[in-house]
Amino acid sequence: MTTFTFNKLWYSLDELLEIIPIKRTTLYVFHREEIEAGRDGSDMGKVKIRGMKTTLWCPLKLLEYIN
């Protein structure tokens, strides 16, 4: 099992994909499945902060979701 070290609470998508070895398209497929199931993506670590244009991601929740 791979061990990850995170030094921030939330990451932009580009930062996250540099740390966690997952393809962008795979993440988008997971996200689309969440949306189609009526969820907002927060279960997989998506964090939307009002007033910010960029969506952030919680790496711990994403790893939990993937595993």
Helices and strands as residue ranges (DSSP letters): E 11-12, H 13-19, H 24-36, G 42-44, E 46-47, E 56-57, H 59-66
